[in-house]
Amino acid sequence: MTRMTITGPASSAPTSPLITPAPLRIGRLEVDSPVLIAPMVGITDDPFRRLAREFGAGLVSAEMTAAEPVVRRIPRTLELLTFDPAVRPAAAQLVGCDPAMMAEAAAICVERGASVVDVNLGCPVPRVTTRGSGAALARDVSGAARVIRAMVEAVDVPVTAKMRLGWDHSSINASELARALEDSGCAMVTVHGRTRAQRYTGQADWAEIARVKQAVRIPVVGSGDVTDVHEIRRRLLSAEVDGVVVARGALGNLWFIRQAVHHVATGELLPDLGFADRIELTRRHLELLIEHYGESRALVVGRKYVAWTIRGCNGAAKLRAMVQTLVTRADLDAILGQALAAGLGSGGWFQPIFTSGEG
Ligand SMILES: Cc1cc2nc3c(=O)[nH]c(=O)nc-3n(C[C@H](O)[C@H](O)[C@H](O)COP(=O)(O)O)c2cc1C
């Protein structure tokens, strides 16, 4: 494997005296940073998790997986739940509403190396909610608690849950739900500070997330618009939350994970990566994808990362067209080489915008 260490530019001095947030414990698992990686469908596969863990994320997570194909041991589903012992701690995330099936699926996740099993109670998409799962199960507090209890009885790793604030603004129930899950043995809750009705619109409401923290003794992790290292540290130091999950903030910008982890631990600021280092990091990511999926599949899976990397690059439109036909390593070298030669335009790099997702 091509090993390359991106150390990035030197950090600046701490912006505030060194006080560090309390360590995050998920049941009996103590993680080494309260900055975690959110589960993201189509993104948080083994190579992504490997880089995120290398950059210091305390816990990495596989994407949401339906319990039923796990129990039926469908190979394509199980492939998503392959946990390399070198990339731990790592969580599996299950979606479903049948306690026995969720318990059986949880046991399979643990057998495959998961250090934590999370339940998705926030997925807004109709294909999930019309089956009573995801955000729909969060409306049925006792049903969700039964699912957690069955899973807790089935596995000896922490069982956690990820929820939204509620179905809509007239039915905010995250605190009530978190209390019921805590009573059922849930070891931690992650709260995305939006309702199901909001999907990905508007701003995440961190005051509501902090209210959930006041309602329970188990750790509460916040999610939503996590893109600013200062805000992350402030929220942790003020004990508004016990941890944060980075999601869209890392898309096209995995280095943000390192910046967030480092700032939380030291108060220092690591500068953004320069364009050449950003390209190098994408190359490394694509190399890991090739190792994991084989060249032809990896170069399809990896197109989005290349497209995100070249945002703001001079001549980006022409390069983006080339990304769509990316099939070999030689194509990859050509695109990245041309991007590097073209350089960033005056507007600089900009983050991709995602207005949909599964949690
Ligand atoms: C592409 C994408 C896929 C996602 N997949 C999942 C998922 O599998 N499970 C989940 O609980 N949340 C999922 N989410 C939601 C994120 O975990 C996170 O809660 C949400 O994006 C809010 O954080 P952010 O505003 O910092 O992006 C997904 C989000 C995106 C953008």
The ligand as a MOL file (V3000), in Angstrom:
LIG
                    3D

  0  0  0     0  0            999 V3000
M  V30 BEGIN CTAB
M  V30 COUNTS 31 33 0 0 0
M  V30 BEGIN ATOM
M  V30 1 C -24.6740 11.8220 2.3470 0
M  V30 2 C -25.2280 11.6640 3.7330 0
M  V30 3 C -25.5240 10.4070 4.2090 0
M  V30 4 C -26.0150 10.2400 5.5110 0
M  V30 5 N -26.2390 8.9830 5.9730 0
M  V30 6 C -26.6110 8.8070 7.2800 0
M  V30 7 C -26.7050 7.5040 7.8270 0
M  V30 8 O -26.4260 6.4940 7.1970 0
M  V30 9 N -27.1240 7.4010 9.1230 0
M  V30 10 C -27.3980 8.5030 9.9020 0
M  V30 11 O -27.7620 8.3640 11.0700 0
M  V30 12 N -27.2660 9.7370 9.4090 0
M  V30 13 C -26.8720 9.9250 8.1270 0
M  V30 14 N -26.6970 11.1920 7.6360 0
M  V30 15 C -26.8870 12.3350 8.5390 0
M  V30 16 C -25.5610 12.7530 9.1780 0
M  V30 17 O -25.0700 11.6920 9.9780 0
M  V30 18 C -25.7010 14.0280 10.0540 0
M  V30 19 O -26.5060 13.7560 11.1770 0
M  V30 20 C -26.3000 15.1740 9.2570 0
M  V30 21 O -25.6810 15.3060 7.9920 0
M  V30 22 C -26.2000 16.5070 10.0120 0
M  V30 23 O -24.8740 16.8790 10.2120 0
M  V30 24 P -24.1460 18.0150 9.2760 0
M  V30 25 O -25.1220 19.1720 9.1670 0
M  V30 26 O -22.8910 18.3590 10.0420 0
M  V30 27 O -23.9110 17.3990 7.9430 0
M  V30 28 C -26.2390 11.3720 6.3440 0
M  V30 29 C -25.9440 12.6460 5.8430 0
M  V30 30 C -25.4290 12.7990 4.5710 0
M  V30 31 C -25.1010 14.1900 4.0780 0
M  V30 END ATOM
M  V30 BEGIN BOND
M  V30 1 1 1 2
M  V30 2 1 2 3
M  V30 3 2 2 30
M  V30 4 2 3 4
M  V30 5 1 4 5
M  V30 6 1 4 28
M  V30 7 2 5 6
M  V30 8 1 6 7
M  V30 9 1 6 13
M  V30 10 2 7 8
M  V30 11 1 7 9
M  V30 12 1 9 10
M  V30 13 2 10 11
M  V30 14 1 10 12
M  V30 15 2 12 13
M  V30 16 1 13 14
M  V30 17 1 14 15
M  V30 18 1 14 28
M  V30 19 1 15 16
M  V30 20 1 16 17
M  V30 21 1 16 18
M  V30 22 1 18 19
M  V30 23 1 18 20
M  V30 24 1 20 21
M  V30 25 1 20 22
M  V30 26 1 22 23
M  V30 27 1 23 24
M  V30 28 2 24 25
M  V30 29 1 24 26
M  V30 30 1 24 27
M  V30 31 2 28 29
M  V30 32 1 29 30
M  V30 33 1 30 31
M  V30 END BOND
M  V30 END CTAB
M  END
